[in-house]
Amino acid sequence: MGVGRLAGNRLVPGRKRVYREPMPRISVGDVLLSYKQAGEGSDFVLIHGLGGDLHVWDSEAAVFSRHHRVLRFDVRGCGASDKPPGPYSPALFARDIDALLAGLHIPAAHVLGISMGGVIAQRLALDFPARVRSLVLVSTSSEVKQHAIAMWQWLADLIEREGFDASTADASRAFSPAFAAAHPEVVAEIGRRNAANDPRAYAAAARAVSDYNWTEELRRVVAPTLILQGLEDQLTPPGGAVKMSRVLPRSRLLMINGAGHSLPLEQPSLFHNAVLAFLAGVDFGSQRIGGRP
């Protein structure tokens, strides 16, 4: 299949840039969060990663909204949401989602998070378990090693102090080496998106997910969980996914050959099918025992 221009986070051959209309915003505590909702069916929340915004899910929303009511939003400090000074934390991000769901009258939802979004999704399941019907954790982990803590905090300090440059905006490690070599235009576009972030807000978000360890806490998560992990992930090593699968009581782990950190972009069909099949199983099981559709 040929490769064309980026539309959302997907490459679409020949598609021209589309000017987006402003998203609605909702008051959540001390911030306004930008969000978009579409589709019908069981509620499904998508949480983007560091440097992203709700538009990274444009292609996924088009697929998932055929079966679910999809809610995507800009995490505080990102996209069109407010960007107050830090510090931020996973617990703060989780409280934002709890308030967002309350404001939109959503009692509970399936929740998917990638990278930083997966960190936030875990914290949401731990702190607000009634909000989470199921979890999909993509390219993420439940703990950070000491050398990675130091690296992320050094990077946050550098970007906050000096802004982005070609090195700090570079997105090549967010892909498997083969994909990055085959699609340099995709790597360049994601790099441009990184550089478009507010440096102070980006640094606050990076620090928020630079230092945490709640692997053992995950034993109390009751939501069914799907863990998706690329075996060539250079940012979140696959061992972290294995650790999560061993402690989450109702989890299944899918390790994917040839995929890096940006798994939805590198292998979209596999990603869509795996997620939809998992959610369908959860919804069917809920209906059989008289739960929410």
Buried (B, 14 or more C-beta within 10 A) or exposed (E): EEEBBBBBBBBBEEEEEEEEEEBEBBEBEEBBBBBBBBBEBBBBBBBBBBBBBBBBBBBBBBBBBEBBBBBBBBBBBBBBBBBEEBEBBBBBBBBBBBBBBEEBEBEBBBBBBBBBBBBBBBBBBBBBEEBBBBBBBBBBBBBBEEEBBEEBBEBBEBBBEEBBEEEBBBBBBBBBEEBBEEBEEBBBBBBEBBBEBBBBBBBBBBBBBBBBEBBEBBEEBEBBBBBBBBBBBBBBBBEBBEBBBEBBEEBBBBBBEEBBBBBBBBBBEBBBEBBBEBBEBBBEEBEEEEEEE
